[in-house]
């Protein structure tokens, strides 16, 4: 199953991707983590690996990809056939404990241009990605909703929006639900940094509380690890259990995401 993980900046997308990837791997699944955020320089640290080479490098680099796009009036197809996880070039991926990380690319220099080549390449890759029965792809999207405009979500099976306790994030649930439904993708919300005092307020402010699939409690140790760039393990308490339940729910319902989400996971 290919899962898009999205939300506003700082909501905890990379944290969820990391913890969910590790839980799925512990369940015996093979997990591909796709970093599509050109401004995210912390996901690989949370996973405990080195940042792999930009995926655009395999296609000649960002400027070559942009040139191919322009020469074809932006219709160039970079993939002629489907790809599996094992088809990803070794230089563009890094693996640890059955989790494979790849990165669309990063902004390395000032004035190097927009991220459109990386976005186009990754959109096509996700469209052509074929997974086995025990494989998942978790796609860490860039902050906001631009990935919907690029069509990056079109090749996914499920949209997971991470919602933090902020007015902006709660208001954004409505727009992301609207965009997901417009491309016939099921949408589920993961409430993050939840405390007992604000839990009900967050649920009341989400555009559709029946679409809440998980609540992740605020965790001081996790925030400290994120501040210093340490690898995340999720601990052994309430947060760990919430992630475990989310992974179990996704696995139990994965075959139903292709057409509709009919399991009651709220």
N, C-alpha and C positions, 0 to 999 in steps of 0.2 A: 504493500500500500504506500502511495506517495502522499505525504501530508505536508501542506503548506502551513508554516507557523509564522503568524504576522501580528502586528500591533504597533502602537506608537513607540517612538524612541524611549529606551530606558524602562520599558514595561516588564522585561524579563524573558524575551524571546530566546536568547541564547542560553539562558539558564534552564528553561524548560526543555529546549532541544538536547542539551547536555544530559540532564537528569533522565529524560525519557529514553534517550539513546542507550544509556547505561543500563536502565531497567530492562529494556527490550533485549539487549545483548545478554543480560543475566538470565533471561528466559529462553536463551538458545537461538535468538534471532540474529540475522546478519543485518547490520544497520548502516546505511549510507547517509552521512550528514553532508548536506550541500549548503555551503556558505555563499549566498548570493548578495550579501551586503558589502559593497565596496569600501565602506567606512568602518566595518567591524574588524577590530584587530585583537579581540579577546576570546573569541570562540575556541580557537585551538588551545589556548591556555587552559580554559575550563575543561577541555577534553584530555588535557595532559599530553599533547603532541606538538610537534613543530608545524608551522604553517606551510602547506605544500605550495609548489609552484602554481602560478595562475593558470587556470584551464585555457585561457586565451593563448598562452605560450605554445601549446600543442598545435594551434592553428596559425602560427606565425607571429603572434603578438597582437596587441590591441590595435595598432595602426593597420596591420595587414587585414585583420578582421573587418575593420571599418572600411578599408579600401574595397574589399570584396563586396561589402554591402552596397557601397555607393556605385560601383561598376554595374551592379545588377538592379539598380533602382530599388534597393532594399528588399529584393526578393531572393537573395542567395540562400541556398540550402546547404548547411554545413554537415548534415547527416543524411546519408543515403539509405541507411538501414537502421534497425533498432540496435540499441546498445544495452548491455548488461553491466553489472558492477565490475566484472572482471575485464571488461573492455576499456575501462578508464586507464589511461597511461600511468605507469608507476610513478613517473616524475610529478604528476599532478594529483597525487593522492598519498595519504599516509594512514596506516592502519594500526590500531591498538585494541586488543581484547574484543575482536569481532566488530569493531566500529571503524568505518572508513570515512575519512574527511577529505572533501575536495572543495576548492574555492574557485568561484567564477573569475575573480580577479580583484585587485585593490587599486586605489588611487595612490601612486607612488611619488608623483612629482606635481608641482604646481603647473598649471596651464597645459596639462596633458590632454585636456578635452573631456567630454562627457563620458558617462558610463554606458552609453547605448550599445557599444559592441559587446560588452560583457553581458548585458541584459538580453540581447538578441540571441547570443550563443547559448546562454543558459536556458532561455525559453524553449529553444529548439531541442536542447539536450533532454530536458524534462519530458517533452512531448515524445521523444524517441526512447526513453528509458523503460525497459521491461524488467520487472522484478520476479523472482521466484516465490514460491509459497511461504518460505520462511525468511523473506527479505522485506525490509522497510526502507523508505527514503524519507528523511526529515529535512525539510527545506527551510532554512533560516532566512526569511525574506528581509529586505531592507525596510527601515522604519517607514511607517505611513501606508499609503495606498497606491504608490506609483506602479508596483508590480502588477496590479490589476490592469492598469493602462497598457503595460507592456505585454500582457497576455501570459505572464509566467505561471499563473494559477490554472491555465486552461488544461494542462496535462496532469493535474493532480487529482486525487480522489477525495480529499477532505481539506477544509480550511479550519485551522485552529487559531483563534485569536486570543492572545494573552492580554488580559485586562488588569491594569494596576489601579490602585485607589486614587484616581485623579479624575477631575471633571472631564478633561479632554479625552481620556481613554474610555470612560463610560459613554460619552456622547458618540465616540467613534464606532461603538458597537453597531449602531443603526446603519451607518454607511457601509461598513464591511459586510454586514448581513445582506444589505441590498445588492452590493456588488457580487457577492458570492452566489446569491440566488439568480442573478441575471445571467450567469454562466452555468447554471444548474449544478453548482457544487454545494454539498452540505456544509453548514457552518456550525461550529461549536465553540463555546467560550470557556477559557480557563481563567478563573479569578486568581490573581497572584497577590502576595504580600497581605493576605487577609488576617485580620485580628478579630477577636470576638466582638469588639465594640463597633466595628464598621461592617461586619459580615452582611447583616440584613440590609443595610443601606446600599451596599454594592449590588446585592441581588435585585433590589428594587429599582436601581438606576440602569441596569443592563436592559437593552431594548427588548430582549426576549429571555426571561429567566428559565424557560423550559429548555433552552439551548445550552445551559451551563453544564459542562461535562465534568468539571473538577474544580476544587478549591484548594489552593496551595497556601498554607499558613506562612506568615512572616517568620523568618528564621535568621537570627542574629549571626550565627556561625557562618551561614551561607553568604550573607552580605559581606562579612569580613573577608572570606575567601575570595569573593569577587573583587574586593578593593585591592587586594595584593596580587591578583593574577594567579591564584593557586588553582590546582585542579579541584573540581567539585565532585563530591561523592554522595551528597544528599543526606548523610547522617543516618540515624537509626530511629528517629522519632516520627512525629505526625507528618512531616513533609515527605519522608521516605514512604510512608504508608499511602499518602495521597497520590504520589507518582506511581506506586505499584498498582493501585486501583485503576488509575488512568490507563496504564499499559494493558492490564487485564481486560478492561472494557474495550479498548481498541482492538485487541486480538480477537475477542469474542464476537465482535461485530464487523470485522474487516471485509467479509464477503458481501455485506449489505451496503457498503458505502458506494459501490459502483452505480447503483440505481437510486437508492434512498436510504435514509437512516431511520430504521424502524425500532431499534432497541431503545428502551427507556433507560438512559444513562444519567439522568439529572439527579 
